[in-house]
Each structure stands twice: as structure tokens, then as C-alpha cells.
Amino acid sequence: MATVPVRKVALVVGAAAAAASLVTLGVVLAGEIAVSQGLLLVVAFGLTAAVAVLGALVVQLKRSVSAVAARHTRQLSELHQTLRGTLAVNAETARAQGRALDAAVDQIAARLEPPITATGKRLDEVGADVAAGRWDTAQTYWQIEALLDLRTMLQPRALMPPLRDWAASPDVLRWLAEYVLSRRPELIVECGSGASSLVLGYAAQKAGRGRVVALEHDAAFAEVSARRVADHGLQDVVEVRHAPLAPWAGPDERDWNWYDLDSVKDLDGIGLVFVDGPPAGTGPLARYPALPVLLPHCADEVTFVLDDTIRPDEVEVSGRWLQERPEFVRQQLRADKGMHVLTRRPGDTPA
Ligand SMILES: C[S@@+](CC[C@H](N)C(=O)[O-])C[C@H]1O[C@@H](n2cnc3c(N)ncnc32)[C@H](O)[C@@H]1O
């Protein structure tokens, strides 16, 4: 369908109406037509011309606006396309950079992992060292404290051998001295001679009651201990007995080795046993025989003190004793090397 040129038609109509209006005005002025009729026609034609011109203008305006709108729409569409393209490119670039970053991070992490693991391990070790150091400092203080108490309590008459290491620690020795002074056992037996023989001797002497038999499997150490006992003037209270290790037929069909039974057969009424030998190197559960062997020689009230219970072997020994002899009551004391005290007191109800 052909499109009507509205604007042109409107302009033609307007021009015609304007011309008609002018012609009519001329006719009116010439007096060929009544003034009122003429003016009416002039106004009518004028209005028509005005409306036609206005219509043409509106059409023109609408076309201009449409053209501007279309141009803007096109430009916007182009801009949209451009932006979409740019965004797509940027997104791909960002993804590529992300992948590169991931790879770089993985690489750095792989490179850092071994030193970080090593540093963590070292820090753990340092932490353990610090904790051990703190515990060691506390232990050192407790041992000095116990040693001062011991020296004040016993007033040794000659130089004492060094404590700790092979010898018993001050804390277990102070416990033994206090026990002897307060319970005053008639007979004290110790397995493994040394500094403890002197401490037990001084304590018995001070208590005014009791004597000490120190069993020693090693001839050389028996001699050293006997000499020390004499140096301290304790020979009337302490007897160091050389008792070589000999087979003992205990439970488990194993080859137990303990102090020669001949060395204990005369003992009777033992009230305190300090179990600090034989040395662990002489066999597994080396100290176990002490209780089953010595119990028949003990008084009704008797205490076994087992040193070195920081070692699993000694914990097992103490556990066996308690299991086999439920009449004993056990105390597990915090000590430098760990100590378990097992006591049988007639009238006590075991826990
Ligand atoms: C734990 S020690 C006994 C220590 C003793 N009760 C004391 O407090 O000194 C056990 C055995 O080790 C041996 N012994 C003692 N002193 C020793 C030393 N300085 N070096 C190696 N062995 C030693 C002795 O045969 C002793 O019976």
C-alpha cells in the first residue's frame, strides 16, 4: 500500500487555505460579498491553514523524534554489543589470570610446604624442650629442697656420695628417713647398696631403734658401700651383705635372677624394704622377686618402697605385687624417678 505524504498534503492544504483566505479578504474588501460572511470565510480558511501547517509541523516533529530515537536505539545497541564483547574478553582474561594465579599459588604452596612442615616439627620439639626444661627446673628445686631437709635431719658425719643418677634421689631418701624416724621399724632391708645405706643407717641411729641390711650383688660395690658405712661410723647399724645374683624359681617358668637366698634366710621381722636393685640390666622385671622372697621374713606391718617407677618394668612389678598380695595398699608418689609404696598394716582394709 502506497504511503500518503501527509506532511506535503498538509502543507498544500495549508497553502491553499491561506490563499483562499487572502482571496476572500480581497473579495470582502472589494465589497463583492457581505463583510460578515466574508470575514467568516477568512477566519475559516485561516484556521484551516493554521491547522494544516500545525499538522505538517507535528508530522515533521514526530519524524524528527522518531529519527533521533531510532539513532539512539541503534547507538545503544551498538554500545551494548561493544560492551558485551569487551565484557567477554575481560571475563576470559580474568579467568586466564585466575588460572595463572592458581598455578602460581600451588607452586608457592608446594615450595613452602616442606619448610613449613619442618618449622612446625622444630617448634614442637622446642615446645617439648621448654616443657621438659620447666619440669627439670621444678624437679631440681624439689631435689635441692629434699636434700637440704635430709642433711638437716641426719647431720652426716662425713662426705655423702653424690645422689641421683645411679644413687637414689633426695626425695625418695627423705621419704625413707622420715618413715624410719616415725615408724621405727626393727629391721630394714635394702636391695642395692649405696647412698641409701647411709641414709637408712643415720635414720635408724637417730630413731634409736632398728638395723639395716643392704644386699649388694656386686662384690666391688659391696666393698665400696661397706667402706662408706664405716667412714660414717654406721657399722653398728648397717650391714652390707655381698649377695651375688642366683637363679630363683618364681612364677612364669622364667629364669629369674635375684640375690642369693642364703643371704636373707636369717632375716626376720622386716618392717621396711627399699627395693632399688638389682639393676634393670640384669633381666626383665629384675626387682619382682623382692616381695615374694622377703615377705615370709617380714613383720605383720611392713612397707615395700619401689624406686624408679618411671620405668615400665617397675610399674609392672608393682602391679604384680598388688595383684598377688591384695592385703597391701599402694601409694604412687610423685618423685624424681617415681616411687610406689606398698604397705601392709594389720587392720587396714585394702582399697
Ligand atoms: C640403683 S643402684 C642402687 C643405689 C643405692 N640404693 C643408692 O641409693 O645409692 C643399683 C646397683 O647399681 C650398682 N651401682 C651402685 N653405684 C653404681 C655406680 N656408680 N655405677 C654403676 N653401678 C652402680 C650397685 O650394684 C647397686 O646395687
The ligand as an SDF file (V2000), in Angstrom:
LIG
                    3D

 27 29  0  0  0  0  0  0  0  0999 V2000
   70.1960  -48.2750   91.6740 C   0  0  0  0  0  0  0  0  0  0  0  0
   71.7370  -48.7830   92.2630 S   0  0  0  0  0  0  0  0  0  0  0  0
   71.4870  -48.7420   93.9900 C   0  0  0  0  0  0  0  0  0  0  0  0
   71.6790  -47.4300   94.5190 C   0  0  0  0  0  0  0  0  0  0  0  0
   71.5240  -47.3050   96.0000 C   0  0  0  0  0  0  0  0  0  0  0  0
   70.2890  -47.7620   96.5160 N   0  0  0  0  0  0  0  0  0  0  0  0
   71.7530  -45.8410   96.3330 C   0  0  0  0  0  0  0  0  0  0  0  0
   70.7870  -45.1640   96.6760 O   0  0  0  0  0  0  0  0  0  0  0  0
   72.8750  -45.3890   96.1360 O   0  0  0  0  0  0  0  0  0  0  0  0
   71.6970  -50.4820   91.9070 C   0  0  0  0  0  0  0  0  0  0  0  0
   73.0450  -51.1270   91.7990 C   0  0  0  0  0  0  0  0  0  0  0  0
   73.8580  -50.4030   90.9630 O   0  0  0  0  0  0  0  0  0  0  0  0
   75.2170  -50.6340   91.2890 C   0  0  0  0  0  0  0  0  0  0  0  0
   75.8640  -49.3340   91.4430 N   0  0  0  0  0  0  0  0  0  0  0  0
   75.9680  -48.5870   92.5200 C   0  0  0  0  0  0  0  0  0  0  0  0
   76.6310  -47.4590   92.2450 N   0  0  0  0  0  0  0  0  0  0  0  0
   76.9770  -47.5140   90.9400 C   0  0  0  0  0  0  0  0  0  0  0  0
   77.6790  -46.6870   90.0650 C   0  0  0  0  0  0  0  0  0  0  0  0
   78.1770  -45.5280   90.4810 N   0  0  0  0  0  0  0  0  0  0  0  0
   77.8080  -47.0450   88.7950 N   0  0  0  0  0  0  0  0  0  0  0  0
   77.3200  -48.2040   88.3500 C   0  0  0  0  0  0  0  0  0  0  0  0
   76.6390  -49.0640   89.1530 N   0  0  0  0  0  0  0  0  0  0  0  0
   76.4750  -48.7280   90.4330 C   0  0  0  0  0  0  0  0  0  0  0  0
   75.2390  -51.4300   92.5710 C   0  0  0  0  0  0  0  0  0  0  0  0
   75.4950  -52.7660   92.2570 O   0  0  0  0  0  0  0  0  0  0  0  0
   73.8160  -51.2200   93.0700 C   0  0  0  0  0  0  0  0  0  0  0  0
   73.3620  -52.3000   93.8030 O   0  0  0  0  0  0  0  0  0  0  0  0
  1  2  1  0
  2  3  1  0
  2 10  1  0
  3  4  1  0
  4  5  1  0
  5  6  1  0
  5  7  1  0
  7  8  2  0
  7  9  1  0
 10 11  1  0
 11 12  1  0
 11 26  1  0
 12 13  1  0
 13 14  1  0
 13 24  1  0
 14 15  1  0
 14 23  1  0
 15 16  2  0
 16 17  1  0
 17 18  1  0
 17 23  2  0
 18 19  1  0
 18 20  2  0
 20 21  1  0
 21 22  2  0
 22 23  1  0
 24 25  1  0
 24 26  1  0
 26 27  1  0
M  CHG  2   2   1   9  -1
M  END
$$$$
